[in-house]
């Protein structure tokens, strides 16, 4: 995809996110309508499970559609760190929706296993599911491109739903092929239960990551170590401490204290911190860096000391 030179990388990423959210919402509406008709025609619980999954995708895509736009708003007086956590709120809501849908299908599937029911007109269901699979493949390919370019958490969570749909669509097609045969009606609810269990596990994964972001969990250890390497490699830096990191949407926030020679002029201190911000920014796209310079050897209360003390007592 070529980039319009009139747009900055951030503007281009924003346009890609909006396009992915719009495509997701449009496909969810289309698939819900098609699967609803097929579920009524066949009476298949596995197809109903796929419909409920698509309904969940519809609501989730609508949330993503809104949250992506909110997350891209620039900082304002009330949100000086920006609005990036709107994406995490979206992901958390999506996880809750998927978990609720999975619970509904799981209970219904267990009941149907105890009293299997035959399905009818399986050919209609198969045609619908094949069409759904092809359209979902196209959407997932586009979402993968957007995620690589932007790192959007909301689009990643939305894409996870559709990647799961690819597997469930294929399984539902198998269920429709087998459940239409005499003596195989139990396959339909069994596959529905399997789909529900899979959806539940994915919901937990989505929710866990969203909660980590909302609770300001530190960036991965490898990324923190990379920051330390960059800072300590600067010839004027004696050491660093109180490194704090977090993320909101696709933006990383990195805060740290750097220890410098106490006799260094203020202009030189400013030049060092500016250089560090540029080097960290080059290593981590979409990053906000806050550096507090202080004289080396200063004996003051530090966050690192408080964390170490809490770890010992804990």
JOJO-V702311 format. One record per residue. N is the residue number from 1. RES is the residue in three letters. PSI is psi in radians with two decimals (* if undefined). BURIAL is # if it has 9 or more other C-alpha atoms within 8 Angstrom, else .. Layout:
((N;RES;PSI;BURIAL) (N;RES;PSI;BURIAL))
//
This chain:
((1;UNK;2.24;.) (2;UNK;2.61;.) (3;UNK;2.28;.) (4;UNK;2.10;.) (5;UNK;-0.26;.) (6;UNK;-0.19;.) (7;UNK;2.49;#) (8;UNK;2.82;.) (9;UNK;-0.67;.) (10;UNK;-0.70;.) (11;UNK;-0.68;.) (12;UNK;-0.74;#) (13;UNK;-0.69;#) (14;UNK;-0.72;#) (15;UNK;-0.66;.) (16;UNK;-0.74;#) (17;UNK;-0.77;#) (18;UNK;-0.69;#) (19;UNK;-0.72;.) (20;UNK;-0.72;#) (21;UNK;-0.70;#) (22;UNK;-0.76;#) (23;UNK;-0.71;#) (24;UNK;-0.80;#) (25;UNK;-0.73;#) (26;UNK;-0.77;.) (27;UNK;-0.69;#) (28;UNK;-0.73;#) (29;UNK;-0.79;#) (30;UNK;-0.81;.) (31;UNK;-0.63;#) (32;UNK;-0.78;#) (33;UNK;-0.77;.) (34;UNK;-0.75;#) (35;UNK;-0.55;#) (36;UNK;-0.82;#) (37;UNK;-0.73;.) (38;UNK;-0.66;#) (39;UNK;-0.68;#) (40;UNK;-0.71;.) (41;UNK;-0.61;#) (42;UNK;-0.52;#) (43;UNK;0.30;#) (44;UNK;2.23;#) (45;UNK;-0.61;#) (46;UNK;-0.71;#) (47;UNK;-0.60;#) (48;UNK;-0.67;#) (49;UNK;-0.73;#) (50;UNK;-0.63;#) (51;UNK;-0.80;#) (52;UNK;-0.68;#) (53;UNK;-0.73;#) (54;UNK;-0.62;#) (55;UNK;-0.71;#) (56;UNK;-0.75;#) (57;UNK;-0.65;#) (58;UNK;-0.86;#) (59;UNK;-0.75;#) (60;UNK;-0.71;#) (61;UNK;-0.62;#) (62;UNK;-0.70;#) (63;UNK;-0.76;#) (64;UNK;-0.75;#) (65;UNK;-0.75;#) (66;UNK;-0.76;.) (67;UNK;-0.61;#) (68;UNK;-0.68;#) (69;UNK;-0.69;#) (70;UNK;-0.76;#) (71;UNK;-0.45;#) (72;UNK;-0.07;#) (73;UNK;2.46;.) (74;UNK;2.85;.) (75;UNK;2.56;#) (76;UNK;-3.04;.) (77;UNK;-0.62;.) (78;UNK;-0.25;.) (79;UNK;1.30;.) (80;UNK;-0.28;.) (81;UNK;0.14;.) (82;UNK;-2.94;#) (83;UNK;0.39;#) (84;UNK;-0.49;#) (85;UNK;-0.11;#) (86;UNK;-0.57;#) (87;UNK;-0.67;#) (88;UNK;-0.66;#) (89;UNK;-0.69;#) (90;UNK;-0.82;#) (91;UNK;-0.67;#) (92;UNK;-0.74;#) (93;UNK;-0.69;#) (94;UNK;-0.73;#) (95;UNK;-0.71;#) (96;UNK;-0.70;#) (97;UNK;-0.75;#) (98;UNK;-0.73;#) (99;UNK;-0.74;#) (100;UNK;-0.74;.) (101;UNK;-0.73;#) (102;UNK;-0.73;#) (103;UNK;-0.72;#) (104;UNK;-0.85;.) (105;UNK;-0.66;#) (106;UNK;-0.83;#) (107;UNK;-0.78;.) (108;UNK;-0.66;.) (109;UNK;-0.71;#) (110;UNK;-0.72;#) (111;UNK;-0.72;.) (112;UNK;-0.54;#) (113;UNK;-0.60;#) (114;UNK;-0.51;.) (115;UNK;1.35;.) (116;UNK;2.52;#) (117;UNK;2.37;.) (118;UNK;2.71;.) (119;UNK;2.79;#) (120;UNK;2.81;#) (121;UNK;0.82;.) (122;UNK;-0.46;#) (123;UNK;-0.70;.) (124;UNK;-0.79;#) (125;UNK;-0.70;#) (126;UNK;-0.79;#) (127;UNK;-0.79;.) (128;UNK;-0.75;#) (129;UNK;-0.60;#) (130;UNK;-0.77;#) (131;UNK;-0.74;.) (132;UNK;-0.68;#) (133;UNK;-0.77;#) (134;UNK;-0.77;.) (135;UNK;-0.67;#) (136;UNK;-0.65;#) (137;UNK;-0.76;#) (138;UNK;-0.74;.) (139;UNK;-0.78;#) (140;UNK;-0.68;#) (141;UNK;-0.74;.) (142;UNK;-0.75;#) (143;UNK;-0.67;#) (144;UNK;-0.72;#) (145;UNK;-0.76;.) (146;UNK;-0.72;#) (147;UNK;-0.72;#) (148;UNK;-0.68;.) (149;UNK;-0.66;.) (150;UNK;-0.43;#) (151;UNK;0.36;#) (152;UNK;2.16;#) (153;UNK;-0.66;#) (154;UNK;-0.75;#) (155;UNK;-0.65;#) (156;UNK;-0.75;#) (157;UNK;-0.71;#) (158;UNK;-0.71;#) (159;UNK;-0.58;#) (160;UNK;-0.68;.) (161;UNK;-0.80;#) (162;UNK;-0.54;#) (163;UNK;-0.66;#) (164;UNK;-0.63;#) (165;UNK;-0.62;#) (166;UNK;-0.78;#) (167;UNK;-0.79;.) (168;UNK;-0.60;#) (169;UNK;-0.77;#) (170;UNK;-0.71;#) (171;UNK;-0.68;#) (172;UNK;-0.67;#) (173;UNK;-0.75;#) (174;UNK;-0.74;.) (175;UNK;-0.75;#) (176;UNK;-0.63;#) (177;UNK;-0.69;#) (178;UNK;-0.70;#) (179;UNK;-0.33;#) (180;UNK;-0.18;#) (181;UNK;2.61;.) (182;UNK;2.33;.) (183;UNK;0.01;.) (184;UNK;0.28;#) (185;UNK;-0.37;#) (186;UNK;-0.35;#) (187;UNK;-0.66;#) (188;UNK;-0.96;#) (189;UNK;-0.53;#) (190;UNK;-0.78;#) (191;UNK;-0.62;#) (192;UNK;-0.72;#) (193;UNK;-0.72;#) (194;UNK;-0.72;.) (195;UNK;-0.74;#) (196;UNK;-0.73;#) (197;UNK;-0.69;#) (198;UNK;-0.78;.) (199;UNK;-0.68;#) (200;UNK;-0.74;#) (201;UNK;-0.67;.) (202;UNK;-0.64;#) (203;UNK;-0.72;#) (204;UNK;-0.68;#) (205;UNK;-0.76;#) (206;UNK;-0.81;#) (207;UNK;-0.69;#) (208;UNK;-0.77;.) (209;UNK;-0.69;.) (210;UNK;-0.72;#) (211;UNK;-0.70;#) (212;UNK;-0.75;#) (213;UNK;-0.79;#) (214;UNK;-0.50;#) (215;UNK;0.20;.) (216;UNK;0.79;#) (217;UNK;2.53;#) (218;UNK;2.71;.) (219;UNK;2.83;#) (220;UNK;2.66;.) (221;UNK;-0.70;.) (222;UNK;-0.66;.) (223;UNK;-0.67;.) (224;UNK;-0.73;#) (225;UNK;-0.60;.) (226;UNK;-0.70;.) (227;UNK;-0.80;#) (228;UNK;-0.72;#) (229;UNK;-0.77;.) (230;UNK;-0.80;#) (231;UNK;-0.81;#) (232;UNK;-0.34;#) (233;UNK;-0.28;.) (234;UNK;2.28;.) (235;UNK;-0.43;.) (236;UNK;-0.19;.) (237;UNK;2.19;#) (238;UNK;-0.82;#) (239;UNK;-3.11;#) (240;UNK;2.82;#) (241;UNK;3.06;#) (242;UNK;0.80;#) (243;UNK;2.17;#) (244;UNK;2.36;.) (245;UNK;2.70;#) (246;UNK;3.05;#) (247;UNK;2.71;#) (248;UNK;1.98;#) (249;UNK;-2.20;#) (250;UNK;0.16;#) (251;UNK;2.26;#) (252;UNK;2.46;#) (253;UNK;2.18;#) (254;UNK;2.13;#) (255;UNK;2.46;#) (256;UNK;2.82;#) (257;UNK;2.30;#) (258;UNK;2.42;#) (259;UNK;2.17;#) (260;UNK;2.93;#) (261;UNK;2.19;#) (262;UNK;-0.28;.) (263;UNK;0.00;.) (264;UNK;2.33;.) (265;UNK;2.69;.) (266;UNK;-0.68;.) (267;UNK;-0.70;.) (268;UNK;-0.66;.) (269;UNK;-0.78;#) (270;UNK;-0.73;.) (271;UNK;-0.69;.) (272;UNK;-0.82;#) (273;UNK;-0.63;#) (274;UNK;-0.75;.) (275;UNK;-0.72;.) (276;UNK;-0.71;#) (277;UNK;-0.70;#) (278;UNK;-0.74;.) (279;UNK;-0.72;#) (280;UNK;-0.70;#) (281;UNK;-0.59;#) (282;UNK;-0.54;.) (283;UNK;-0.45;.) (284;UNK;1.71;.) (285;UNK;2.65;.) (286;UNK;1.09;.) (287;UNK;2.54;#) (288;UNK;2.12;#) (289;UNK;2.28;#) (290;UNK;2.09;#) (291;UNK;2.23;#) (292;UNK;1.89;.) (293;UNK;2.55;#) (294;UNK;2.78;#) (295;UNK;2.41;#) (296;UNK;2.50;#) (297;UNK;0.02;.) (298;UNK;2.25;.) (299;UNK;1.64;.) (300;UNK;2.96;.) (301;UNK;2.34;.) (302;UNK;2.62;.) (303;UNK;-0.69;.) (304;UNK;-0.69;.) (305;UNK;-0.72;.) (306;UNK;-0.69;.) (307;UNK;-0.74;.) (308;UNK;-0.71;.) (309;UNK;-0.73;.) (310;UNK;-0.62;.) (311;UNK;-0.70;.) (312;UNK;-0.76;.) (313;UNK;-0.44;.) (314;UNK;*;.))
//
